[in-house]
Amino acid sequence: MLKRDLRLKYSKLRSSLTPSQLSLQSIAIANSVLQLPIWKKEYFHIFLPIQQKAEIDTEGIISILLGLDKNVIVPKIISSTQLEHYLLTDNTKFIINKLNIPEPVDGITIEPKKLDVVFIPLLAFDEKGNRIGYGKGYYDRFLNDCREDVIKIGLSFFEAEPLIDDIDITDIPLDYCITPKKTYSFTES
């Protein structure tokens, strides 16, 4: 399927989920994160959900990371093409930006090269680890600034599509994708 068709399909599917389904499936995804081979890493980047778009609630994953004394980094949009990344602390204050994304007001910035693991929002993904988001390219540009060995983990309420037909050369594939029912691994190890 083409990206535009998948965006429409999965936006509709997501909007059909009840608040209870969103909550239970987000918890199932958070619990599955514990099974990944990532716990010796220190710097974890995670998105904060857009509630109006029924995104996965990442609060459970954040609680796990903080409980294990990991450094949690959250993004902030600073231009139409760029993200900045802030260490989450007890003093971090948030606002809702014009895209309805919670983001830190300010704080300690962390360079992308320091990150070990990045949890990535998406609308759909395929069996090869390709993902599609909303089409603005923030994450592909951001991932280009990370180390080559950064672990890229998608989070999805839905299972993989067989194939996304119109992948671009600039699209960066996932290493893993976690759904409520299954964890997909796209690594060669």
C-alpha positions in Angstrom: 0.0 0.0 0.0 1.0 3.6 -0.5 1.9 5.9 2.5 -1.1 8.2 1.9 -3.5 5.2 1.9 -1.9 3.8 5.1 -2.1 7.1 6.9 -5.8 7.3 6.2 -6.4 3.7 7.1 -4.5 3.8 10.4 -5.7 7.2 11.4 -9.3 5.9 11.1 -8.4 2.7 13.0 -6.8 4.6 15.8 -9.7 7.0 16.2 -12.1 4.0 16.5 -10.3 2.8 19.7 -12.0 3.5 23.0 -10.2 5.2 25.9 -10.2 1.8 27.7 -8.6 0.1 24.7 -6.0 2.8 24.3 -5.1 2.5 28.0 -4.9 -1.4 28.1 -3.0 -1.6 24.8 -0.5 1.1 25.9 0.1 -0.9 29.1 0.6 -4.1 27.1 3.2 -2.3 24.9 5.0 -0.9 28.0 5.2 -4.4 29.5 6.7 -5.8 26.3 9.4 -3.2 26.3 10.8 -5.0 29.4 11.7 -8.0 27.1 13.9 -6.0 24.8 17.8 -6.3 25.0 18.2 -2.6 25.8 18.6 -2.4 29.6 22.3 -1.9 29.7 21.8 1.4 27.7 21.6 4.8 29.5 20.1 7.4 27.3 16.5 6.8 26.1 14.6 9.2 23.9 10.8 8.9 24.0 7.9 10.9 22.4 5.0 12.3 24.3 1.6 11.4 22.8 -0.8 13.6 20.9 -4.0 12.6 22.8 -6.3 14.0 20.0 -4.7 11.6 17.6 -5.1 8.6 19.9 -1.4 7.9 20.1 0.2 5.4 22.4 0.4 6.6 26.0 4.1 6.5 26.8 3.7 7.2 30.5 4.1 3.5 31.4 7.4 3.3 29.5 8.6 6.5 31.0 7.8 5.2 34.5 9.8 2.0 33.8 12.8 4.0 32.5 12.8 6.3 35.4 12.4 3.4 37.9 15.5 1.9 36.4 17.4 5.2 36.7 17.7 5.7 33.0 18.2 9.1 31.4 14.9 10.0 29.7 15.0 12.5 26.9 11.9 14.1 25.3 11.7 16.1 22.1 10.6 19.7 21.4 9.9 21.1 17.9 12.0 24.2 17.3 11.4 24.8 13.6 9.4 23.3 10.8 12.1 20.8 10.2 14.0 20.3 13.5 13.6 18.8 17.0 15.6 19.7 20.1 16.0 17.1 22.9 15.7 17.7 26.6 16.6 15.6 29.7 13.4 14.8 31.7 13.8 15.9 35.3 11.5 16.5 38.3 11.6 20.2 37.3 10.6 19.8 33.7 7.6 21.9 32.8 5.5 21.2 29.7 3.3 23.1 27.3 1.1 21.9 24.5 2.4 23.1 21.2 0.4 24.1 18.1 0.4 20.5 16.9 -1.1 19.4 20.3 2.1 17.7 21.3 3.3 18.1 24.9 6.8 19.4 25.0 9.3 20.8 27.5 9.5 24.5 28.0 13.2 24.4 28.5 15.9 22.4 30.4 19.1 20.5 29.8 19.6 19.8 26.1 21.0 16.5 25.0 22.8 16.0 21.6 21.4 13.2 19.4 24.8 11.5 19.3 24.5 10.7 23.0 21.3 8.7 22.6 21.3 4.9 22.9 17.6 4.1 22.2 14.9 6.1 20.5 11.2 5.2 20.8 9.5 6.4 17.6 5.9 7.3 17.0 4.3 6.0 13.9 1.0 5.4 12.1 1.9 2.1 10.4 4.9 -0.1 9.7 5.7 -3.0 7.5 7.3 -6.5 7.9 10.7 -5.1 6.8 10.8 -2.4 9.6 9.8 0.5 7.4 7.5 3.0 9.2 5.3 6.0 8.3 4.4 8.8 10.5 2.4 11.9 9.7 4.7 12.9 6.8 6.6 15.8 8.2 9.9 14.0 8.4 10.9 15.1 11.9 12.1 11.7 13.0 13.9 10.7 9.9 15.9 13.9 10.0 16.5 13.5 13.8 17.6 9.8 13.4 20.1 11.0 10.8 21.8 13.0 13.5 22.0 10.0 15.9 24.8 7.5 16.0 24.6 4.6 13.5 24.1 2.1 16.3 21.2 3.9 18.0 18.4 1.4 18.6 15.2 2.5 16.9 12.0 1.1 18.4 8.5 1.8 16.9 5.4 1.6 19.0 2.1 0.6 17.3 -1.4 -0.4 18.3 -1.6 -2.5 15.1 0.3 -5.3 13.4 2.7 -4.9 10.5 1.5 -4.4 6.9 3.2 -6.7 4.4 4.8 -3.9 2.5 4.9 -0.1 2.3 5.2 0.5 -1.5 6.6 4.0 -1.6 9.6 4.0 0.8 12.0 6.9 0.2 15.8 6.6 0.4 15.6 9.1 3.4 13.3 6.8 5.4 15.1 5.2 8.2 13.9 1.7 9.2 13.2 0.4 12.7 15.2 -2.2 14.7 12.1 -3.3 16.6 8.4 -2.5 16.7 6.2 -3.3 19.7 2.5 -3.9 19.4 0.1 -5.1 22.1 0.3 -8.7 20.7 3.8 -9.0 19.3 7.3 -7.6 19.2 8.8 -7.5 15.8 12.6 -7.6 15.4 14.2 -6.3 12.2 17.8 -6.7 13.4 20.1 -9.3 11.8 21.4 -10.7 15.0 
